[in-house]
Amino acid sequence: MTQAPTIDSAHSDTVPVPASAATQTHADAATYKAMYAASVSDPEGFWREQGRRLDWIKPYSKVKNTNFQIPDVSIKWYEDGTLNVAANCIDRHLATRGDQTAIIWEPDDPATPAQQITYRALHDQVCRMANVFKAQGVGKGDRVVIYLPMIPQAAYAMLACARIGAIHSIVFAGFSPDALANRINDSEAKLVITADEAPRGGRVTPLKSNADAALLHCSDKVKCLVVKHTGGQTTWVEGRDVDVLAEMAAVSGDCVPEEMAAEDPLFILYTSGSTGKPKGVVHSTGGYLVYAAMTHQYTFDYHDGDVFWCTADVGWVTGHSYIVYGPLANGAITVMFEGVPTYPDASRFWQICEKHKVNQFYTAPTAIRALMGQGESFVESCDLSSLRVLGTVGEPINPEAWNWYNTVVGKGRCPIVDTWWQTETGGHMITPLPGATPTKPGSATTPFFGVQPVVLEPQSGAEVTETKAEGVLAIKDSWPGQMRTVWGDHERFMSTYFSNYAGYYFAGDGCRRDEDGYYWITGRVDDVINVSGHRMGTAEVESALVAHPKVAEAAVVGYPHDIKGQGIYCFVTLMASEAPSEELRKELRTWVRTEIGPIASPDLIQWAPGLPKTRSGKIMRRILRKIAENDFGALGDISTLAEPQVVDNLIETRMNRD
Ligand code: 6R9
């Protein structure tokens, strides 16, 4: 392979490709350049070839059929081909690597032995679970909600759905009963699969009792399958609840995979937007898997036999694409971790890397920052010589955290891949490739194959053609992993992503492009905040707050938080009869945790006798954001406010806050 590219000395912040990463890579700089050029000049030919990485039951003849123009937005890839995702992730590997480990499961408690699940064992477990689903009346096109901890059964359940053509929708185990009920109802699921309890960081969440509470708000036809994981006490509803492990032991270990069209939905994943309730993002069977598999191979430079670890939860898209679908489609060894980075202590991640000889490690900036704060000794005590590639995802990474990751964890040997993408995109969109791309701390660098990012002028929507640019990030043409629609609401799909800037997919992020054509994501430009890499609509937190009887009005914004990236800052106006108190503050915090889940827990609540509003009654979040950021000098024009004096009051309270 060729040498690492030389670096223009004018850009001293550029980190060259480490020599070791530039050899035996899937793509060096020249390969990336040539393949990228081919992918955008002839997408049809490029993706026709890439589609062959999967096993098709009926091969496709058509490749790309996509339209970004309202009112006809439609995205289809490989539309006349048929395949089964579980067969691609399991069955086709049996002949060559049936006895190879597919999943390494590392439990929350380090004293509990890890499990190595071979491809053959995975086949058996997935078929059994598929047969249990079928026995419960679940078939092709039906929806199954998965509300499980990070245990192997979560992967089995995903693949069991894929095997029988059911559409799964995973609800993160940190979500509340209300959030779970909303998702069960919106997707009209026939069945929910949960566990008795979810252990995490030495504590347990009572998942089954959360599911019980949720199901009170759902059709009584919804079945509840329960994985007895900890053996904790649960109440049992006869006729509705099913002991899934017992049933799995009793059914056949074979289940013929259903033949699915490439465009049949594989899963729905709910994600927060700037308005309204969370949207059900729908992903496809064929295009999604091609894209997840290809990005997993190239972005992490995955080679046969490597041990790959993505620390995300399967409740987020990162877990879908890079714990389960991408790695397993590639016949990889994928690590699944039940716990948290700081339990029993801050060396847990590094101990697991040492124990399982992890080669590629993929985590979030919030985890890196938290571990960085604990000092280097936790890293130094572990042998990390197996590591080859380090990845990050979920939010912009600050250069300090990037440098720490690079030098302390990677010892300067491991390329850092800062991957920008979204639930909606299915897989990586802008990312370095380990053997090809010199990196810059804080930049997601350059586009993946087939991805054509553009920077638009926010107001006019005009494409900025100069290399150096700043504006909003949009994508010019489709890629196979793109979401297809919002579940049950194609109008919302079109208006959210294609109406602001006609003819482009609008990502909702702002960005800068530097003189080398590198992209720097600057964060959301809408009312979505990013808390520890989790997306949260400010509107969701506001509606939870105003649902409290003592709250008259609320406005929620993000503010810079050292560990979480952004924290949740709430301005709350109480009912006239109520007086502010520390107790009430606690009560509201608990209330929001119960309504949405612990991830939505307010970091700061400021009492606001009034909120800054325009004369037409719109809350001026721009001003609230500045106040939350302690940036009082840059409030901009406040003369259009109905009552400009409320701003002074809010600033005063902010300044006097303990
Ligand atoms: C995969 C995932 C998507 C939003 C996205 C952006 C932010 C993700 C990032 C990043 C800067 C990165 N984001 N990766 N920002 N650099 N490498 O996180 O999906 O939960 O849908 O969030 O996260 O703001 O728009 P999702």
Boltz pocket constraint, residues with backbone or C-beta under 6 A from the ligand:
constraints:
  - pocket:
      binder: B
      contacts: [[A, 271], [A, 316], [A, 317], [A, 318], [A, 392], [A, 393], [A, 394], [A, 395], [A, 396], [A, 397], [A, 418], [A, 419], [A, 420], [A, 421], [A, 422], [A, 423], [A, 424], [A, 430], [A, 444], [A, 507], [A, 508], [A, 509], [A, 521], [A, 523], [A, 524], [A, 530], [A, 533], [A, 534], [A, 535]]
      max_distance: 6.0
